[in-house]
Structures are given as C-alpha cells and as structure tokens.
C-alpha cells in the first residue's frame, strides 16, 4: 500500500477564500474536502485591505468539524 499524506491548500483571491484537503493516490489527486467562503472588498489589486475579515474566515476553516 502507498504511503498517503493528506495535503491542505489555502487560496485567497479577491473574491473568495478556498480550502481544499486531499491526497495523491497512484498519481491521481483525491479531493476529500473543499469549502469556499466569499470575500467582499477584502483584497484590492493583490493587497489585503480588510485583514480582520480574512482572519475570521481562516479561523472558521480551522474550526470545521465533520458532519455526521
């Protein structure tokens, strides 16, 4: 069996913060979890202009729990 490591990726754009969690199996990506939260007027031309809102969104990602 392959040694599988989970990987998390965070992307912050001018429109959303996105979190993806997954792994690679036999050279193919396997997505386990994905969530995107909108960001309105937080980033302008690559500059973060509302860091508190972005911080709150990322903190929300860190407190996610599995749904049963």
C-alpha distances in whole Angstrom, upper triangle without the diagonal:
4,7,9,12,15,18,22,24,28,31,34,37,41,40,37,34,30,27,24,21,17,14,13,10,10,13,15,16,16,19,19,22,25,29,32,35,39,40,44,46,44,43,46,45,42,44,43,46,45,43,43,42,39,38,39,36,34,35,34,31,30,31,29,28,26,28,28
4,6,9,12,15,19,21,25,28,31,34,37,37,34,31,28,25,21,18,15,11,10,7,8,11,12,14,14,17,17,21,23,27,30,33,36,38,41,43,41,40,43,42,39,41,40,43,42,40,41,40,36,36,36,34,31,32,32,28,28,29,28,27,25,27,28
4,7,10,13,17,19,23,26,29,32,36,36,32,29,26,23,20,16,14,10,10,9,10,12,14,14,14,17,16,20,22,26,28,32,35,36,40,42,39,38,41,40,37,39,38,41,40,37,38,37,34,33,34,32,29,30,30,26,25,27,26,25,23,26,27
4,7,10,13,16,20,23,26,29,32,32,29,26,23,19,16,13,10,7,7,7,10,11,12,11,11,13,13,16,18,22,25,28,31,32,36,38,36,35,38,37,34,36,35,38,37,34,35,34,31,30,31,28,25,26,26,23,22,24,22,22,20,23,24
4,6,10,13,17,20,23,26,30,29,26,23,20,17,14,10,8,6,8,9,12,13,13,11,11,12,12,14,17,20,22,25,28,30,33,35,32,32,35,34,31,32,31,35,33,31,31,31,27,26,27,25,22,23,23,20,19,21,20,20,19,22,23
4,7,10,14,17,20,23,27,26,23,20,17,13,10,7,5,5,8,10,14,14,13,10,10,10,9,11,13,16,19,22,25,26,30,32,29,29,32,32,29,30,29,32,30,28,28,27,24,23,24,22,19,20,20,16,15,18,16,16,16,19,21
4,7,10,13,17,20,23,23,20,17,14,11,8,6,5,6,9,12,15,14,13,10,10,10,10,11,12,14,17,19,22,23,27,29,26,25,28,28,25,26,25,28,27,25,26,25,21,21,22,19,16,18,18,15,14,17,16,17,17,20,22
4,7,10,13,17,20,20,16,13,10,7,6,4,7,9,12,15,18,17,16,12,12,10,10,9,10,11,13,16,19,20,23,25,22,22,25,25,22,23,22,25,24,21,22,21,18,17,18,16,13,15,15,11,11,14,13,15,15,18,21
4,7,10,13,17,17,14,11,8,6,5,6,9,11,13,17,20,18,16,13,13,11,12,11,10,11,12,14,16,17,21,22,20,19,22,22,19,20,19,22,21,19,20,19,16,16,17,14,12,15,15,11,12,16,15,17,18,20,24
4,7,10,14,14,11,7,6,5,7,9,12,14,17,21,23,21,20,16,16,14,14,12,10,10,10,11,13,14,17,19,16,15,18,19,16,17,15,18,17,15,17,15,12,13,14,11,9,12,13,10,11,15,14,17,18,21,24
4,6,10,11,8,6,5,7,9,12,14,17,19,22,25,22,21,17,18,15,16,14,11,11,9,11,12,12,15,16,14,12,15,15,12,14,13,16,16,15,16,15,11,13,15,12,10,14,14,12,14,17,17,20,21,23,27
4,7,8,6,4,6,9,12,15,18,21,23,26,29,26,24,21,21,19,19,17,14,12,10,10,10,9,12,12,10,9,12,12,10,11,10,13,12,11,14,12,8,11,13,10,10,13,14,13,15,18,18,21,23,24,28
4,5,5,6,8,12,14,18,20,23,25,28,30,28,26,22,23,20,22,19,15,14,11,11,9,8,10,11,9,7,9,10,8,10,10,12,13,13,15,13,10,14,15,13,13,17,17,16,18,21,21,24,25,27,30
4,6,8,11,15,17,21,24,27,28,32,34,31,29,26,26,23,25,22,18,16,12,11,9,7,8,7,7,5,7,8,7,9,9,10,11,12,15,12,11,14,16,13,15,18,18,18,21,23,23,26,28,29,32
4,7,10,14,16,20,23,26,28,31,33,31,28,25,25,22,23,20,16,14,10,9,6,5,6,8,8,8,10,11,11,13,12,13,13,14,15,13,11,15,15,13,14,18,17,16,20,22,21,24,25,26,30
4,6,10,13,17,20,23,25,28,31,28,26,22,22,19,20,16,13,10,6,5,4,5,8,10,9,9,12,14,13,14,12,14,13,13,14,11,9,13,13,10,11,14,14,13,16,18,17,21,22,23,26
4,7,10,14,17,20,23,26,29,27,24,21,20,17,17,14,11,8,6,5,6,7,10,12,10,11,14,15,13,14,12,14,13,12,13,11,8,10,11,7,8,11,11,10,13,15,14,18,19,21,24
4,7,10,13,17,19,22,25,23,21,17,17,13,14,11,7,6,4,6,9,10,14,16,14,14,17,18,16,17,16,18,17,16,17,14,11,13,13,10,9,13,12,9,12,15,13,16,17,19,22
4,7,10,14,16,20,23,21,19,15,14,11,11,8,6,5,6,9,12,13,17,19,17,17,20,21,19,20,18,21,19,17,18,16,13,14,14,10,9,12,11,8,10,12,11,14,15,17,20
4,7,10,13,16,19,18,15,11,10,7,8,6,4,7,9,12,15,17,20,23,21,20,23,24,21,23,21,24,23,21,22,20,17,17,18,14,12,15,14,10,12,14,12,14,14,16,19
4,7,11,14,17,16,14,10,9,6,6,5,6,9,12,15,18,20,24,26,24,24,27,27,24,26,24,27,25,23,24,22,19,19,19,16,14,16,15,11,12,14,12,13,13,15,18
4,7,10,13,13,11,7,5,4,5,7,9,12,15,18,21,23,27,29,27,27,30,30,27,29,27,30,29,27,28,26,23,23,23,20,18,20,19,15,16,18,15,16,15,17,19
4,7,10,10,8,6,5,7,8,10,13,16,19,22,25,27,30,32,30,29,32,32,29,31,30,33,32,30,30,29,26,26,26,23,21,23,22,18,19,21,19,19,17,20,22
4,7,6,5,4,6,9,11,14,15,19,21,25,27,29,33,35,32,31,34,33,30,32,32,35,34,32,33,32,29,29,30,27,24,26,26,22,22,24,22,22,21,23,25
4,5,5,6,7,11,12,15,18,21,24,28,30,32,36,38,36,35,37,37,34,36,35,39,38,36,37,35,32,32,33,30,27,29,28,25,25,27,24,24,22,24,25
4,6,8,10,14,16,19,21,25,27,31,33,35,38,40,38,37,39,38,36,38,38,41,41,39,40,38,35,35,36,33,31,33,32,28,29,31,28,28,26,28,29
4,7,10,13,16,18,20,23,25,29,31,33,36,38,36,34,36,35,33,35,35,39,38,37,38,36,33,34,35,31,29,31,31,27,28,30,28,28,26,28,30
4,6,10,13,16,17,20,22,26,28,30,34,36,34,33,35,34,31,34,34,37,37,35,36,34,31,32,33,29,27,30,29,25,26,28,26,26,24,26,27
4,6,10,12,13,17,19,22,25,27,30,32,30,29,32,31,28,31,30,34,33,31,33,31,27,28,29,25,23,26,25,21,22,24,22,22,21,23,24
4,6,9,11,15,18,21,24,26,30,32,30,30,32,32,30,32,31,34,33,31,32,30,27,27,28,24,23,24,23,20,21,22,20,20,17,19,21
4,6,7,11,14,18,20,23,26,29,27,27,30,30,27,29,28,31,30,28,29,26,24,24,24,21,19,21,20,16,18,19,16,17,15,16,18
4,7,11,14,17,21,23,27,29,28,28,31,31,29,30,29,31,30,28,28,26,23,24,23,20,18,20,18,15,16,17,14,13,11,13,15
4,7,11,14,17,20,23,26,24,25,28,29,26,28,26,28,26,25,25,22,20,20,20,16,15,17,15,11,13,14,11,11,10,11,14
4,7,10,14,16,20,23,21,21,24,25,23,25,23,25,23,22,22,20,17,18,18,14,13,16,13,10,13,14,11,13,12,13,16
4,7,10,13,16,19,18,19,22,23,21,23,21,22,20,20,19,16,15,16,15,11,11,13,11,8,12,13,10,12,12,13,17
4,7,9,13,16,15,15,19,20,18,20,18,19,18,17,17,14,12,14,13,10,11,13,11,9,13,14,13,15,16,17,20
4,7,10,13,12,14,17,19,18,18,16,17,15,15,14,11,10,12,11,7,9,12,10,9,13,14,13,16,17,18,21
4,6,10,10,11,14,17,16,16,14,15,13,14,14,10,10,13,12,9,12,14,13,13,16,17,16,20,21,21,25
4,7,6,8,11,14,13,13,11,11,9,11,11,8,7,11,11,9,11,14,13,14,17,18,18,22,23,24,28
4,6,8,10,13,14,13,11,11,9,12,12,9,10,13,13,12,14,17,16,17,20,21,21,25,27,27,31
4,6,7,11,12,11,9,8,7,11,12,10,10,14,14,14,16,18,19,20,22,24,24,28,30,30,34
4,7,10,10,8,6,5,5,7,9,7,7,11,12,11,13,16,16,17,19,21,22,26,28,29,33
4,7,6,5,4,6,7,9,12,10,9,13,14,13,14,17,18,19,21,23,24,27,30,31,34
4,5,5,7,7,10,12,15,14,13,16,18,17,18,21,22,22,25,27,28,31,33,34,38
4,6,9,10,13,14,18,17,15,19,21,20,20,23,24,24,26,29,29,33,35,36,40
4,7,9,12,12,16,16,13,16,19,18,18,21,22,22,24,26,27,31,32,34,38
4,6,9,10,14,14,12,14,17,17,17,20,22,21,23,26,27,31,33,34,38
4,6,6,10,10,8,11,14,13,14,16,18,18,20,23,24,28,30,32,35
4,6,9,9,9,12,14,14,15,18,19,20,22,24,25,29,32,33,37
4,6,6,7,9,10,11,13,15,16,17,19,21,22,26,29,30,34
4,6,5,6,9,10,10,12,14,15,16,19,20,24,27,29,32
4,5,5,6,9,10,10,12,14,15,17,19,23,26,27,31
4,5,5,6,9,10,11,13,14,16,17,21,24,25,28
4,5,5,6,9,10,11,13,15,16,20,22,24,28
4,5,5,6,9,10,11,13,15,18,22,23,27
4,6,5,6,9,10,11,13,16,20,21,25
4,5,5,6,9,10,11,15,18,19,23
4,5,5,6,9,10,14,17,19,23
4,5,5,7,9,13,16,18,22
4,5,5,7,10,13,15,19
4,5,6,9,12,14,18
4,6,9,12,15,18
4,6,10,12,16
4,7,9,13
4,6,9
4,6
4
